[in-house]
Amino acid sequence: MTRMNGQRPPARPVQRQPLPGAVPNAVERLAQIKDHQWSFWEDVQENWQGWLGSLIFHLALLLLFWAVTWKIMHERRDVWIEGEEPKKKKEYPKDKLDDVIKKSLVDSEIDKPASVDADVLRPNPGYNDNLDPGAPEWITAGGHLTGLGGAGGGGDHLAGKGWGGYIAGLQRDGLDIMFVFDSTGSMGGIILEVKTRIKTLMNVVKYLVPNARLGLVTYRDLKKYDLDDFEYTVRFQKLTKGDDDGIRKLQRFLRETEAYGGGDIPEAVFDGVKAAIQKSGWRQGGKKIIIVFGDAPPRPENNGLAKIYDLCRQWHTKTGGIISCIDTTGGSKLLEEFRQMAHEGGGESSFLNDERAIIKQLVVFIFGSRWKTQIDKVSKKFLEPADNAIIEEVK
């Protein structure tokens, strides 16, 4: 090597190549990670079509799920169950069974009505000496079922206008009807009849008052009186229009209602009427009708009779609403408690010997027994063809 001025030339830098299989040092590894690090926003920018398609697909799934859920909740939101949860059946040792029966409330003493103040139970509660002309003998009128008041139901300002004026007033102001019925074991035949003909009944009502609405309340008994048969105290379907969707709601509610249980004789009539008054969704200005039908009196404990009479009276006085009652025991004497409830509620009361006549009686009580002749003419257009159809179906 030639020396320049007696000095060695500077050494050339050696370009080192990594050996095959050599592991990069930490600095090189960080550089590689940084170069290949995934970025969400960069990925979206580079593949925006794919991300947009995925977003649309998942939004469609969410919308479909929401639509199905909303439909289910919308259809069921006005059906409620009130009362305590059903209790589990208990298994009692044989030697303690007698003690259980002795402590239970299924006893003859429970059926004795509690003492009530004299001004609540009248000598002849529910009777009205001035019955409307043409009213059947088995009808007792506790008030006027003949017109509309300022707050709905009640009042007499349509009474002098005849049948046509009365119906025109209902068509103008609206008609809301709540059926409140006992669904304990003894009511099987009546409930089946209502299930079979609820659509026909609604057609009769719609024919006269197209904007009428109908709701249902069914009651059994309080948990402590129903022992192991308890399922609910009150179930109800809010007022619904008489269109196809509304009729399906009513039919579904009735389909899910079975006659079962009951325990002792008195039932939770007060709870059923209270639910109808407070949770039906009554419209302002329309006529309000509650029709109670069952075969057992209200519970008398804790001054229960006075409470339900007061409830009926206050609702009728404050809202003009009407409460009528049908005794379905099949006897020849009307339940005194039902007669008094109708009296306080400004409505009518009757007993029913033939369960097949329940629909006709409900229609009569919706519009009032004073119009029975006119109602019969309209009912024949719907009820008799329905009767024939049912007979043919049975054959």
C-alpha positions in Angstrom: 0.0 0.0 0.0 1.4 3.4 -1.0 2.0 5.8 1.8 1.4 9.4 1.2 3.7 11.7 3.1 4.6 8.8 5.3 0.9 8.3 6.5 -1.6 5.4 6.0 -4.7 6.4 4.0 -7.9 6.4 6.0 -9.8 3.1 6.2 -13.0 2.7 4.1 -16.1 2.0 6.0 -17.2 -1.6 5.9 -20.9 -2.2 4.8 -21.9 -5.0 7.0 -24.8 -7.2 5.9 -26.9 -9.1 8.5 -26.1 -12.7 8.7 -28.8 -15.0 7.4 -31.2 -15.8 10.3 -29.9 -13.0 12.5 -32.3 -11.3 14.8 -32.7 -7.5 14.3 -31.8 -5.4 17.2 -34.4 -3.4 19.2 -34.1 -0.2 17.1 -34.6 -2.1 13.9 -37.5 -4.0 15.3 -39.3 -0.8 16.4 -38.8 0.6 13.0 -40.4 -2.4 11.4 -43.3 -2.4 13.8 -43.9 1.3 13.1 -43.8 0.7 9.4 -46.3 -2.1 9.6 -48.5 -0.7 12.4 -52.3 -1.0 11.6 -54.2 2.2 11.6 -58.1 2.2 11.8 -58.5 5.5 10.0 -56.0 4.6 7.3 -57.8 1.3 6.8 -61.1 3.0 6.5 -59.7 5.5 4.0 -58.2 2.7 1.9 -61.2 0.3 2.1 -64.1 2.7 2.6 -66.4 0.7 0.4 -66.1 -2.5 2.5 -66.6 -0.5 5.7 -69.6 1.2 4.4 -71.2 -2.0 3.3 -70.6 -3.6 6.7 -72.1 -0.6 8.4 -75.2 -0.7 6.3 -75.6 -4.4 6.9 -75.4 -4.2 10.7 -77.7 -1.2 10.8 -80.3 -3.2 8.8 -80.0 -6.0 11.3 -80.5 -3.6 14.2 -83.5 -2.0 12.5 -85.1 -5.4 11.9 -84.6 -6.4 15.5 -86.0 -3.1 16.8 -89.1 -3.5 14.5 -89.9 -7.0 15.7 -89.3 -6.1 19.3 -91.5 -2.9 19.0 -94.3 -4.8 17.4 -94.3 -7.4 20.2 -94.2 -4.8 22.9 -96.8 -2.6 21.2 -99.2 -5.5 20.9 -98.7 -6.5 24.6 -98.2 -3.2 26.3 -101.9 -2.7 27.2 -102.3 -6.1 28.7 -101.3 -6.1 32.4 -101.4 -8.4 35.3 -102.0 -6.9 38.7 -101.6 -8.6 42.1 -99.0 -10.7 43.8 -96.9 -13.3 42.0 -98.2 -16.8 42.1 -96.9 -18.7 45.1 -95.3 -22.1 44.7 -97.3 -25.1 45.8 -96.5 -26.4 49.2 -96.2 -30.0 50.2 -97.5 -30.5 53.7 -96.9 -33.5 55.9 -100.0 -35.6 56.4 -100.1 -35.0 60.2 -100.1 -31.2 59.6 -102.9 -31.1 57.0 -105.6 -30.6 59.5 -103.8 -27.5 60.9 -103.5 -26.1 57.4 -107.2 -26.4 56.7 -108.1 -24.9 60.1 -105.9 -21.9 59.4 -107.1 -21.4 55.9 -109.7 -18.8 54.9 -111.8 -21.3 53.0 -114.5 -21.5 55.7 -118.2 -20.8 56.0 -117.6 -17.9 58.3 -115.8 -16.0 55.6 -118.9 -16.0 53.5 -120.9 -14.0 56.0 -121.1 -10.4 54.9 -119.4 -7.9 57.2 -121.5 -5.4 59.1 -122.1 -2.3 57.0 -123.6 1.0 58.1 -127.3 1.3 57.6 -127.0 4.2 55.2 -125.0 2.0 52.8 -127.4 -1.0 52.6 -130.8 0.2 51.9 -134.0 -1.8 52.5 -134.4 -2.3 48.7 -131.1 -1.2 47.2 -131.1 -0.6 43.4 -134.8 -0.5 42.9 -136.3 2.5 41.1 -140.0 3.0 41.3 -139.9 5.0 38.1 -138.6 2.3 35.7 -138.5 3.3 32.1 -141.5 2.2 30.0 -141.0 -1.2 28.4 -138.2 -2.3 30.8 -138.3 -6.0 31.5 -139.4 -7.1 34.9 -136.1 -8.7 35.7 -134.3 -5.4 35.1 -133.8 -3.0 38.1 -132.7 0.5 37.3 -130.4 2.3 39.7 -130.0 5.4 37.5 -130.5 6.8 34.1 -128.6 5.1 31.2 -130.0 7.6 28.7 -127.5 10.3 27.8 -124.2 12.1 28.0 -123.0 14.4 30.7 -120.4 17.1 30.4 -117.6 14.7 31.6 -118.9 11.7 29.7 -121.6 9.1 30.5 -124.7 9.9 32.5 -126.9 13.0 32.2 -130.3 13.3 30.5 -129.8 15.9 27.8 -130.4 13.3 25.0 -133.3 11.6 26.7 -135.9 13.6 24.9 -134.4 13.3 21.5 -135.4 9.7 20.9 -133.4 6.7 19.7 -131.9 8.5 16.7 -130.8 11.5 18.7 -129.3 9.3 21.3 -127.2 7.3 18.9 -126.2 10.5 17.0 -124.9 11.9 20.3 -122.9 8.8 21.0 -121.4 8.9 17.4 -120.5 12.5 18.0 -118.9 12.2 21.5 -117.7 8.6 21.5 -118.5 5.5 23.5 -116.1 3.6 25.8 -117.1 0.2 27.3 -115.2 -1.9 29.8 -116.4 -5.4 30.6 -115.3 -6.5 34.1 -115.8 -10.2 34.6 -115.1 -13.0 37.0 -112.7 -15.7 35.6 -112.8 -18.2 38.4 -113.7 -21.9 37.8 -117.4 -21.5 37.9 -117.5 -19.0 35.0 -116.3 -21.4 32.3 -119.6 -21.4 30.3 -120.0 -17.7 30.3 -116.4 -17.0 29.3 -116.6 -19.5 26.5 -119.7 -17.7 25.2 -118.0 -14.4 25.3 -114.9 -15.8 23.6 -117.0 -17.2 20.8 -119.1 -14.1 20.2 -116.9 -11.1 21.1 -116.4 -10.2 17.4 -120.2 -10.4 16.8 -120.8 -8.2 19.8 -118.3 -5.6 18.6 -119.9 -5.6 15.2 -123.3 -4.8 16.7 -121.7 -1.9 18.7 -119.8 -0.6 15.7 -122.8 -0.7 13.5 -124.5 1.9 15.8 -121.4 3.7 17.0 -118.4 3.3 14.6 -115.9 5.1 16.9 -116.8 2.9 20.0 -114.0 1.3 22.0 -114.0 -1.8 24.1 -111.8 -3.1 26.9 -111.7 -6.1 29.2 -110.9 -6.6 32.8 -110.9 -10.0 34.5 -110.6 -10.7 38.2 -110.2 -13.7 40.5 -109.2 -13.2 44.1 -106.5 -12.0 46.4 -103.6 -14.3 46.9 -104.3 -15.0 50.6 -107.8 -16.2 49.8 -107.0 -18.4 46.8 -104.6 -20.8 48.3 -102.7 -22.9 45.8 -105.0 -21.9 42.8 -103.7 -18.3 42.8 -102.4 -17.1 39.4 -103.4 -13.4 39.4 -105.8 -10.9 41.0 -106.6 -8.7 38.0 -105.7 -8.8 34.3 -106.8 -6.2 31.8 -106.8 -5.1 28.2 -107.1 -1.3 27.8 -109.8 0.2 25.6 -109.1 -0.5 22.0 -110.8 0.4 18.7 -113.2 -2.0 17.0 -111.0 -2.4 13.9 -109.4 -5.7 13.0 -106.3 -5.1 15.1 -108.4 -4.2 18.1 -110.6 -7.2 17.8 -107.6 -9.4 17.6 -106.3 -7.9 20.8 -109.6 -8.7 22.5 -109.7 -12.2 21.1 -106.2 -12.9 22.2 -106.9 -11.6 25.7 -109.9 -13.9 26.0 -108.0 -16.8 24.5 -105.5 -16.5 27.3 -108.2 -16.2 30.0 -109.3 -19.5 31.4 -111.9 -20.2 34.1 -109.8 -21.5 37.0 -109.4 -21.3 40.8 -111.3 -19.1 43.1 -110.9 -20.5 46.6 -113.8 -19.3 48.7 -117.0 -17.7 47.5 -116.3 -13.9 47.5 -114.0 -12.6 44.8 -111.9 -9.5 44.1 -114.7 -7.5 42.5 -113.4 -4.3 44.0 -110.0 -4.7 42.4 -111.5 -5.4 39.0 -113.7 -2.4 39.1 -110.9 -0.2 40.4 -108.6 -1.3 37.5 -111.4 -0.5 35.0 -111.9 2.9 36.4 -108.2 3.9 36.8 -106.3 2.1 34.0 -108.6 1.8 30.9 -107.6 5.0 29.1 -111.0 6.7 29.0 -111.4 9.4 26.4 -112.5 12.9 27.4 -116.1 13.8 26.7 -117.3 10.3 25.7 -119.8 8.1 27.3 -118.2 5.7 29.8 -119.8 2.3 30.6 -118.5 -0.4 32.9 -120.5 -3.7 32.9 -119.6 -6.2 35.7 -120.7 -9.8 35.3 -120.0 -12.7 37.6 -121.4 -15.2 40.0 -119.9 -14.2 43.3 -120.1 -11.1 45.6 -117.2 -8.7 46.4 -115.0 -9.5 49.3 -116.6 -8.2 52.5 -113.5 -8.0 54.8 -112.2 -4.7 56.1 -115.5 -3.0 55.2 -115.1 -4.1 51.6 -118.7 -3.7 50.6 -118.9 -0.1 51.8 -115.7 0.6 49.9 -116.9 -0.8 46.5 -120.3 1.0 46.9 -118.4 4.2 47.5 -116.1 3.6 44.6 -119.0 3.1 42.2 -120.9 6.2 43.6 -117.8 8.5 43.4 -117.0 7.5 39.8 -120.5 8.0 38.7 -120.8 11.3 40.4 -117.4 12.7 39.4 -117.2 11.5 35.8 -120.8 10.7 34.8 -119.7 7.1 34.0 -122.2 4.3 34.4 -121.7 0.9 36.2 -124.1 -1.9 35.5 -124.0 -5.4 36.8 -125.2 -8.9 35.6 -125.5 -11.7 38.1 -124.6 -15.0 36.3 -125.3 -17.4 39.2 -128.3 -18.8 37.3 -130.6 -18.3 40.2 -133.9 -16.5 40.3 -132.7 -13.8 42.8 -130.2 -11.0 42.0 -127.1 -10.7 44.1 -127.8 -7.9 46.6 -124.2 -6.6 46.2 -124.5 -6.3 42.4 -127.8 -4.5 42.8 -126.3 -2.0 45.1 -123.2 -1.5 43.0 -125.4 -0.7 40.0 -127.6 1.6 42.1 -124.5 3.6 43.3 -123.0 3.6 39.8 -126.1 5.0 38.1 -126.6 1.9 36.0 -128.8 -1.2 35.7 -128.7 -4.7 37.2 -130.1 -8.1 36.2 -129.7 -11.8 36.7 -129.0 -14.3 33.9 -130.5 -17.8 33.8 -129.2 -18.8 30.3 -125.5 -18.3 29.7 -126.2 -18.2 25.9 -128.0 -14.9 26.5 -125.0 -13.1 27.9 -124.1 -11.3 24.6 -127.6 -10.0 24.1 -127.7 -8.7 27.7 -124.4 -7.0 27.4 -125.6 -5.2 24.3 -128.8 -4.1 26.1 -126.8 -2.8 29.0 -124.4 -0.9 26.8 -127.1 1.2 25.3 -129.7 1.0 28.1 -132.8 -1.2 28.6 -135.1 1.7 27.7 -134.0 1.1 24.0 -134.4 -2.6 24.2 -136.9 -2.8 21.3 -134.6 -0.8 19.0 -131.5 -2.8 20.1 -133.3 -6.1 19.4 -134.0 -5.0 15.8 -130.3 -4.2 15.2 -129.0 -7.3 17.1 -131.0 -9.6 14.9 -128.9 -8.6 11.9 -125.8 -9.9 13.7 -126.6 -12.2 16.6 -129.1 -14.6 14.8 -126.8 -15.2 11.8 -123.9 -15.8 14.2 -126.1 -18.3 16.2 -126.9 -20.2 13.0 -123.2 -20.3 12.0 -122.2 -21.7 15.3 -125.0 -24.3 15.1 -123.8 -25.4 11.6 -120.2 -25.5 12.8 -121.2 -27.8 15.7 -123.1 -30.1 13.4 
